[in-house]
């Protein structure tokens, strides 16, 4: 089953464009929304929080970005209404192979996964299976 929406939060324009092609061609979703940083994504989530049916099912979140990085966004999400956290599968999507980043991600009980770039069809297949499993 397809996800209704995927939020892709990453400051690398070329990566976002390539990832969107991969995500849509894999059949995960037809709607990928791009955000350059955590603040843009957070603001959009705040707007959608009053209508949970419009929230994305999946968010792929980079860690290292300007303005508001992934960790800062996760801290903000800890503070907001649980409907936002409970409605979205959040997966870290990063080029970081640092063990401390993986360990830090485990401190956020609402993170559903940690994917190391590059994003692959196998990663998306797992996401698709986990989306179906939660329905």
TIVEXKOL-51581 format. One record per residue: residue number from 1; residue in three letters; y, x negated, z of N, C-alpha, C, CB in turn. Coordinates in Angstrom, 2 decimals. Each point is the difference from the previous one (the first is absolute). Last residue first. Glycine has a CB too. Layout:
% TIVEXKOL-51581
- NUM ALA Y X Z Y X Z Y X Z Y X Z
...
% end
This chain:
% TIVEXKOL-51581
- 135 UNK -0.39 0.68 9.41 0.33 1.40 -0.28 -1.04 0.93 0.56 1.18 -0.70 -2.05
- 134 UNK -1.32 -4.19 2.16 0.86 0.58 1.04 0.32 1.47 -0.25 0.97 -2.24 0.35
- 133 UNK -3.57 -0.45 -3.44 -0.72 0.11 1.27 0.83 0.68 1.08 -1.26 -2.06 -0.61
- 132 UNK 3.16 1.00 -3.64 -0.92 1.13 -0.10 -0.70 0.22 1.32 -0.32 -0.45 -2.43
- 131 UNK 3.05 -3.29 2.14 0.84 1.19 -0.11 -0.87 1.25 -0.06 1.77 -1.33 -1.19
- 130 UNK -3.84 -2.89 1.08 0.46 0.32 1.36 0.91 1.23 0.00 -0.15 -2.43 0.61
- 129 UNK -1.47 0.81 -4.74 -1.11 0.50 0.80 0.44 0.36 1.40 -1.55 -1.40 -1.34
- 128 UNK 4.69 -0.60 -1.53 -0.34 1.31 -0.50 -1.13 0.62 0.82 0.73 -0.70 -2.28
- 127 UNK 0.48 -3.74 3.17 1.06 0.93 0.42 -0.33 1.43 -0.42 1.67 -1.85 -0.18
- 126 UNK -4.52 -1.54 -1.34 -0.17 0.20 1.44 1.05 0.98 0.53 -0.95 -2.32 0.22
- 125 UNK 1.38 1.02 -4.65 -1.20 0.84 0.13 -0.25 0.30 1.48 -0.98 -0.98 -2.12
- 124 UNK 4.38 -2.04 1.05 0.40 1.38 -0.26 -1.18 0.96 0.10 1.82 -0.85 -1.47
- 123 UNK -2.60 -3.78 1.89 0.84 0.45 1.12 0.36 1.48 -0.17 0.94 -2.33 0.27
- 122 UNK -3.16 0.29 -3.83 -0.92 0.19 1.13 0.76 0.48 1.24 -1.52 -1.79 -0.92
- 121 UNK 3.95 0.56 -2.92 -0.63 1.31 -0.18 -0.97 0.29 1.15 0.22 -0.23 -2.51
- 120 UNK 3.70 -3.13 3.73 -1.06 0.09 -1.00 -0.52 1.43 -0.14 -0.64 -2.38 0.49
- 119 UNK 5.06 -1.02 1.36 -0.62 1.30 0.09 -1.03 0.12 -1.12 2.09 1.03 1.04
- 118 UNK -0.71 -5.92 0.94 0.41 1.07 -0.90 -0.77 1.29 0.26 0.57 -1.73 -1.72
- 117 UNK 0.69 0.31 5.70 0.28 -0.02 -1.44 -0.82 -1.09 -0.65 2.33 0.86 0.38
- 116 UNK -3.85 1.71 4.10 0.66 -1.23 -0.42 0.18 0.05 -1.52 -1.00 -1.31 1.96
- 115 UNK 0.49 5.26 2.04 -0.41 -0.47 -1.32 0.80 -1.26 -0.33 -0.59 2.36 -0.76
- 114 UNK -0.80 1.16 5.01 0.73 -1.23 -0.26 -0.55 -0.56 -1.30 0.42 -0.48 2.49
- 113 UNK -0.33 5.65 0.42 -0.62 -1.08 -0.74 0.94 -1.17 -0.22 -1.44 1.67 -1.09
- 112 UNK 2.38 2.43 3.65 -1.35 0.31 -0.48 -0.67 -1.14 -0.75 0.73 2.34 -0.12
- 111 UNK 3.17 -1.39 4.26 -0.23 -0.71 -1.27 -1.46 0.20 -0.39 1.82 -1.73 0.52
- 110 UNK 0.12 3.34 3.64 0.10 0.91 -1.13 -0.11 -0.71 -1.35 1.41 1.46 1.42
- 109 UNK -1.39 -3.63 2.95 -1.20 0.83 -0.10 0.02 0.93 -1.20 -0.18 -0.11 2.45
- 108 UNK 2.34 -4.73 -1.39 0.51 1.30 -0.43 -1.20 0.90 -0.27 2.13 -1.02 -0.99
- 107 UNK -2.75 -3.48 2.14 0.73 0.56 1.14 0.59 1.37 -0.32 0.50 -2.32 0.75
- 106 UNK -2.76 -0.52 -3.94 -0.96 0.74 0.84 0.67 0.60 1.24 -1.80 -1.52 -0.81
- 105 UNK 4.13 -1.36 -2.25 -0.21 1.32 -0.60 -0.94 0.85 0.85 0.38 -0.99 -2.27
- 104 UNK 0.39 -3.55 3.42 1.14 0.86 0.35 -0.20 1.41 -0.56 1.52 -2.02 0.04
- 103 UNK -4.68 -1.26 -1.22 -0.12 0.36 1.42 1.13 0.94 0.43 -1.12 -2.19 0.44
- 102 UNK 1.29 0.42 -4.79 -1.13 0.93 0.11 -0.15 0.46 1.45 -1.15 -1.13 -1.95
- 101 UNK 4.32 -2.16 1.22 0.44 1.26 -0.60 -1.11 1.05 0.08 1.54 -1.27 -1.55
- 100 UNK -2.46 -3.13 3.01 0.86 0.69 0.95 0.54 1.32 -0.57 0.63 -2.22 0.98
- 99 UNK -3.28 -0.78 -3.65 -0.78 0.79 0.97 0.87 0.76 0.98 -1.81 -1.67 -0.22
- 98 UNK 3.27 0.34 -4.84 0.13 -0.51 1.36 -0.79 0.89 0.97 2.28 -0.95 -0.55
- 97 UNK -1.40 1.25 -4.31 -1.37 -0.21 0.45 -0.01 -0.54 1.43 -0.74 -0.44 -2.38
- 96 UNK 4.29 3.33 -1.19 -0.22 -0.83 1.19 -1.49 -0.09 0.34 2.27 0.66 0.85
- 95 UNK -0.07 2.02 -4.29 -0.53 -1.27 -0.48 -0.30 -0.93 1.18 1.30 0.26 -2.14
- 94 UNK -1.43 5.35 2.21 0.80 -1.20 0.15 -0.65 -1.22 -0.64 0.91 0.95 2.09
- 93 UNK -1.00 4.50 -0.42 -0.32 -0.62 -1.29 0.87 -1.24 -0.10 -0.64 2.23 -1.12
- 92 UNK -1.12 1.78 4.94 0.78 -1.21 -0.25 -0.49 -0.58 -1.33 0.34 -0.47 2.52
- 91 UNK -0.72 5.68 -1.21 -0.75 -1.23 -0.27 0.99 -1.13 -0.22 -1.93 1.30 -1.01
- 90 UNK 1.53 4.15 2.94 0.86 -1.16 -0.20 -0.88 -1.24 -0.14 1.90 1.07 1.32
- 89 UNK -2.14 4.59 -1.81 -0.83 -1.20 0.17 0.91 -1.18 -0.30 -2.19 1.20 -0.64
- 88 UNK 3.92 3.71 2.40 0.00 -1.06 -1.01 -1.02 -1.08 0.37 2.42 0.46 -0.52
- 87 UNK -1.27 3.44 3.24 -0.16 0.56 -1.35 -0.23 -1.07 -1.06 1.44 1.88 0.70
- 86 UNK -0.53 -2.70 4.06 -1.29 0.67 -0.14 -0.27 0.49 -1.41 0.20 0.66 2.36
- 85 UNK 4.00 -2.73 -1.14 -1.10 -0.96 0.13 -1.35 0.65 -0.28 1.34 -1.27 1.68
- 84 UNK 2.40 4.10 -1.67 0.16 -0.99 -1.07 -1.17 -0.98 0.04 2.52 0.22 0.10
- 83 UNK -2.21 2.97 3.30 -0.41 0.63 -1.25 0.12 -0.98 -1.16 0.73 2.24 0.89
- 82 UNK 0.76 -3.21 3.61 -1.35 -0.40 -0.35 -0.47 0.63 -1.31 -0.48 -0.26 2.43
- 81 UNK 5.65 -0.97 -1.28 -0.96 1.07 0.20 -1.40 -0.42 -0.48 1.86 1.68 -0.26
- 80 UNK 1.09 -5.83 1.31 0.28 1.30 -0.62 -1.10 1.00 0.30 1.27 -1.15 -1.81
- 79 UNK -1.23 -3.61 3.17 0.96 0.80 0.76 0.19 1.42 -0.54 1.13 -2.12 0.55
- 78 UNK -3.90 -1.33 -2.57 -0.54 0.24 1.35 0.86 0.98 0.76 -0.96 -2.30 0.01
- 77 UNK 2.38 0.72 -4.21 -0.98 1.08 -0.11 -0.66 0.29 1.34 -0.39 -0.63 -2.37
- 76 UNK 3.37 -3.02 2.03 0.73 1.26 -0.12 -0.97 1.18 -0.05 1.86 -1.18 -1.20
- 75 UNK -3.72 -3.08 1.14 0.59 0.27 1.32 0.78 1.31 -0.02 0.15 -2.47 0.45
- 74 UNK -1.88 0.93 -4.51 -1.08 0.49 0.87 0.52 0.30 1.40 -1.65 -1.34 -1.33
- 73 UNK 4.62 -0.63 -1.73 -0.28 1.38 -0.38 -1.09 0.58 0.90 0.66 -0.50 -2.38
- 72 UNK 0.30 -4.02 2.90 1.11 0.81 0.52 -0.20 1.49 -0.35 1.55 -2.00 -0.22
- 71 UNK -4.59 -1.12 -1.55 -0.18 0.12 1.46 1.09 0.87 0.61 -1.08 -2.27 0.05
- 70 UNK 1.36 1.25 -4.69 -1.09 0.92 0.31 -0.21 0.20 1.49 -1.05 -0.68 -2.09
- 69 UNK 5.96 -0.76 0.62 -1.32 -0.43 -0.42 -1.06 1.01 0.45 0.75 -2.41 0.11
- 68 UNK 4.60 2.71 -1.47 -0.91 0.41 1.06 -1.41 -0.38 -0.47 1.52 1.93 0.80
- 67 UNK 2.18 -4.22 -2.91 0.62 1.19 0.57 -0.82 0.50 1.19 0.95 0.61 -2.25
- 66 UNK -3.61 -3.69 -1.32 1.35 -0.04 0.58 0.40 1.36 0.56 0.63 -1.82 -1.62
- 65 UNK -5.81 0.10 1.52 1.02 0.57 -0.89 1.36 -0.17 0.66 -1.65 1.69 -0.96
- 64 UNK -3.96 -2.43 1.89 1.20 -0.83 -0.13 0.94 0.56 -1.06 -1.34 -2.00 0.70
- 63 UNK -2.76 4.35 0.30 0.52 -0.46 1.29 1.35 -0.68 -0.16 -2.34 -0.28 0.83
- 62 UNK 0.03 4.45 -3.83 0.12 -1.46 0.06 0.60 -0.37 1.36 0.29 -0.18 -2.53
- 61 UNK -3.05 4.77 1.12 1.17 -0.60 0.62 -0.08 -1.52 0.03 0.25 2.05 1.38
- 60 UNK -2.12 3.05 -3.37 -0.36 -1.41 -0.10 1.24 -0.80 0.36 -1.76 0.42 -1.81
- 59 UNK -0.01 4.88 2.73 1.12 -0.94 -0.13 -0.58 -1.41 -0.02 1.62 1.59 1.17
- 58 UNK -3.38 3.95 -1.93 -0.25 -1.43 0.17 1.31 -0.76 -0.11 -2.33 0.25 -0.94
- 57 UNK 2.28 4.44 0.68 -1.28 -0.15 0.69 -0.28 -1.46 0.34 -0.87 2.03 -1.19
- 56 UNK 5.88 0.32 0.84 -1.06 -0.63 -0.79 -1.29 -0.03 0.81 1.70 -1.41 -1.24
- 55 UNK 1.85 5.39 2.02 -0.19 -1.41 0.34 -1.07 -0.60 -0.91 0.68 0.43 2.40
- 54 UNK 0.66 4.26 -2.26 0.59 -0.85 -1.03 -0.11 -1.49 0.30 1.55 1.86 -0.48
- 53 UNK -3.02 1.66 3.46 -0.80 0.15 -1.22 0.55 -0.85 -1.14 -0.60 2.31 0.72
- 52 UNK 2.86 -1.97 3.56 -1.14 -0.93 -0.04 -0.85 0.11 -1.26 -0.01 0.12 2.45
- 51 UNK 5.04 0.97 -1.02 -0.93 0.70 -0.88 -1.21 -0.91 -0.23 1.89 1.30 -1.14
- 50 UNK 1.53 -2.78 3.89 0.13 1.42 0.30 -0.92 0.86 -0.87 2.36 -0.41 0.69
- 49 UNK -1.94 -4.35 -1.29 -0.71 0.31 1.25 0.07 1.47 0.39 0.49 -2.31 0.73
- 48 UNK 1.64 -0.22 -4.54 -1.20 0.81 -0.25 -0.69 0.47 1.28 -0.28 -1.25 -2.11
- 47 UNK 4.17 -1.61 2.19 0.37 1.20 -0.76 -1.19 0.95 -0.13 1.72 -1.33 -1.25
- 46 UNK -2.49 -2.87 3.19 0.80 0.84 0.90 0.37 1.31 -0.70 0.91 -2.05 1.17
- 45 UNK -3.01 -1.23 -3.73 -0.95 0.63 0.92 0.72 0.93 0.97 -1.52 -2.00 -0.19
- 44 UNK 4.17 -0.63 -2.66 -0.69 1.07 -0.76 -1.00 0.73 0.89 0.28 -1.32 -2.14
- 43 UNK 1.93 -2.39 3.98 0.96 1.08 -0.25 -0.65 1.16 -0.75 1.86 -1.68 -0.05
- 42 UNK -4.41 -2.24 0.71 0.21 0.72 1.25 0.94 1.19 -0.20 -0.37 -2.14 1.27
- 41 UNK -0.31 -0.82 -4.88 -1.19 0.82 0.25 0.18 0.84 1.26 -1.44 -1.73 -1.12
- 40 UNK 4.82 -1.35 0.08 -0.05 1.05 -1.03 -1.17 0.94 0.26 1.06 -1.56 -1.67
- 39 UNK -0.78 -2.21 4.42 1.06 0.96 0.31 0.02 1.14 -1.01 1.34 -1.83 1.04
- 38 UNK -4.31 -1.92 -1.56 -0.41 0.96 0.99 1.03 1.06 0.31 -1.39 -1.75 0.93
- 37 UNK 1.44 -0.52 -5.78 -0.05 -0.51 1.37 -0.37 1.13 0.95 1.74 -1.77 -0.55
- 36 UNK -1.58 2.35 -4.22 0.21 -1.45 0.04 -0.10 -0.59 1.39 1.44 0.26 -1.95
- 35 UNK -3.93 4.13 -0.49 1.06 -0.31 0.95 0.09 -1.51 0.12 -0.35 2.18 1.27
- 34 UNK -2.13 2.08 -4.59 0.32 -1.39 0.32 1.13 -0.09 1.02 -0.76 -0.68 -2.29
- 33 UNK -3.34 4.37 0.75 1.42 -0.13 0.30 0.27 -1.41 0.51 0.18 2.47 0.53
- 32 UNK -4.09 0.41 -3.55 0.27 -1.19 0.80 1.51 -0.11 0.17 -2.12 -1.20 -0.83
- 31 UNK -1.77 4.89 -1.10 1.35 -0.14 0.52 0.12 -1.21 0.94 0.31 2.48 -0.21
- 30 UNK -4.35 -0.89 -1.85 0.90 -0.02 -1.15 1.43 -0.26 0.43 -1.52 1.58 -1.20
- 29 UNK -3.43 -3.23 3.50 1.09 0.98 0.00 0.74 -0.07 -1.33 0.23 -0.16 2.52
- 28 UNK -4.44 -2.03 -1.88 0.30 0.26 1.40 1.08 1.08 0.13 -0.62 -2.37 0.57
- 27 UNK -1.44 0.24 -4.65 -0.18 1.40 0.34 0.31 0.34 1.45 -1.70 0.06 -1.76
- 26 UNK 2.11 -4.22 -1.04 -1.23 0.09 0.80 -0.29 1.45 0.39 0.40 -2.32 0.87
- 25 UNK 3.58 1.11 -3.19 -1.15 -0.12 -0.91 -1.32 0.08 0.75 1.39 -1.40 -1.53
- 24 UNK 2.68 1.47 4.01 -0.14 1.22 -0.81 -1.20 -0.08 -0.94 2.49 0.32 0.13
- 23 UNK -1.55 -4.11 2.57 -0.26 1.16 0.86 -0.21 1.26 -0.84 1.37 -1.05 1.82
- 22 UNK -0.09 -2.97 -4.02 -1.36 -0.09 0.53 -0.37 1.24 0.81 0.22 -2.50 0.07
- 21 UNK 4.19 2.12 -1.62 -0.90 0.16 -1.15 -1.46 0.00 0.48 1.69 -1.13 -1.52
- 20 UNK 1.56 0.19 4.74 0.05 1.41 -0.40 -0.95 0.26 -1.17 2.38 0.15 0.79
- 19 UNK -1.79 -4.59 0.65 -0.81 0.77 0.94 -0.02 1.47 -0.38 0.54 -1.64 1.81
- 18 UNK 2.28 -1.26 -4.22 -1.41 -0.26 -0.32 -0.92 0.83 0.90 0.60 -2.34 -0.74
- 17 UNK 4.01 2.59 1.63 -0.28 0.57 -1.31 -1.47 -0.18 -0.37 2.37 -0.48 -0.71
- 16 UNK -0.83 -1.52 4.69 0.01 1.47 0.11 -0.38 0.65 -1.34 1.76 -0.15 1.79
- 15 UNK -1.20 -4.56 -1.66 -1.22 0.42 0.69 -0.08 1.52 0.07 0.03 -2.13 1.34
- 14 UNK 3.89 0.32 -3.06 -1.11 -0.19 -0.94 -1.32 0.42 0.63 1.25 -1.89 -1.10
- 13 UNK 2.66 1.97 3.84 0.03 1.00 -1.06 -1.19 -0.11 -0.94 2.48 -0.01 0.15
- 12 UNK -1.97 -1.38 5.07 -0.24 -0.65 -1.28 -0.14 1.05 -1.10 -1.13 -1.94 1.17
- 11 UNK 1.63 2.86 3.63 1.26 -0.45 -0.59 -0.16 -0.64 -1.38 0.82 -0.33 2.29
- 10 UNK -3.62 4.44 0.32 -0.10 -1.43 -0.29 1.29 -0.42 -0.70 -2.56 0.10 -0.18
- 9 UNK -0.41 4.47 1.61 1.16 -0.63 0.62 -0.14 -1.51 -0.14 0.28 1.93 1.65
- 8 UNK -2.26 3.06 -3.52 -0.21 -1.43 -0.19 1.27 -0.71 0.46 -1.62 0.36 -1.96
- 7 UNK -0.96 4.76 2.47 1.23 -0.77 0.17 -0.38 -1.48 -0.09 1.11 1.82 1.45
- 6 UNK -3.55 2.85 -3.41 -0.15 -1.32 0.61 1.39 -0.62 0.08 -2.38 -0.30 -0.90
- 5 UNK 0.01 5.62 0.27 1.07 -0.99 -0.16 -0.41 -1.30 0.68 1.75 1.83 -0.10
- 4 UNK -4.95 1.68 -0.46 1.16 0.66 -0.61 1.08 -1.03 -0.32 -0.51 2.11 1.26
- 3 UNK -4.71 -3.35 -1.35 1.08 0.12 0.98 1.17 0.67 -0.70 -0.77 -2.09 1.30
- 2 UNK -4.30 2.96 -3.04 1.22 -0.80 -0.09 0.90 0.21 1.19 -0.16 0.13 -2.46
- 1 UNK -5.38 0.11 2.13 1.18 0.84 0.00 1.25 -0.89 0.00 -1.25 1.84 1.22
% end
